[in-house]
């Protein structure tokens, strides 16, 4: 199993996600968005499973600072320019991607 957890080290939900996998003894690769933004291909892969709008963290500081609720925007372009707009955690495995804190979905995805 090749699980990838995408988030930031400071994000509370990402910390809980990593703990969930650690408690079950499951290995994963952690991608810290604060250190490495996602490639266009990685973003496209997540969007194919969930849609662009579902990927945006509309309650976060970056969303508010950019005042996107009042603008026309391209979600893909915004996520490429501002990786911290991505709603986290994102758990990826075998072409599937789950956005947000969803332990039930992770259990289905991993069979644990």
Secondary structure as the mmCIF struct_conf table of DSSP 4:
data_model
#
loop_
_struct_conf.conf_type_id
_struct_conf.id
_struct_conf.beg_label_comp_id
_struct_conf.beg_label_asym_id
_struct_conf.beg_label_seq_id
_struct_conf.end_label_comp_id
_struct_conf.end_label_asym_id
_struct_conf.end_label_seq_id
STRN STRN1 UNK A 4 UNK A 7
TURN_TY1_P TURN_TY1_P1 UNK A 9 UNK A 10
HELX_RH_AL_P HELX_RH_AL_P1 UNK A 12 UNK A 23
TURN_TY1_P TURN_TY1_P2 UNK A 24 UNK A 25
STRN STRN2 UNK A 29 UNK A 32
TURN_TY1_P TURN_TY1_P3 UNK A 33 UNK A 35
HELX_LH_PP_P HELX_LH_PP_P1 UNK A 37 UNK A 39
HELX_RH_AL_P HELX_RH_AL_P2 UNK A 40 UNK A 50
TURN_TY1_P TURN_TY1_P4 UNK A 52 UNK A 52
HELX_RH_3T_P HELX_RH_3T_P1 UNK A 53 UNK A 55
STRN STRN3 UNK A 56 UNK A 56
TURN_TY1_P TURN_TY1_P5 UNK A 58 UNK A 59
BEND BEND1 UNK A 60 UNK A 60
HELX_RH_AL_P HELX_RH_AL_P3 UNK A 61 UNK A 66
TURN_TY1_P TURN_TY1_P6 UNK A 67 UNK A 67
HELX_RH_3T_P HELX_RH_3T_P2 UNK A 68 UNK A 70
BEND BEND2 UNK A 71 UNK A 71
HELX_RH_AL_P HELX_RH_AL_P4 UNK A 75 UNK A 81
HELX_RH_3T_P HELX_RH_3T_P3 UNK A 83 UNK A 85
STRN STRN4 UNK A 86 UNK A 86
BEND BEND3 UNK A 88 UNK A 88
STRN STRN5 UNK A 90 UNK A 93
TURN_TY1_P TURN_TY1_P7 UNK A 94 UNK A 95
STRN STRN6 UNK A 96 UNK A 99
BEND BEND4 UNK A 100 UNK A 101
HELX_RH_AL_P HELX_RH_AL_P5 UNK A 103 UNK A 110
TURN_TY1_P TURN_TY1_P8 UNK A 111 UNK A 111
#
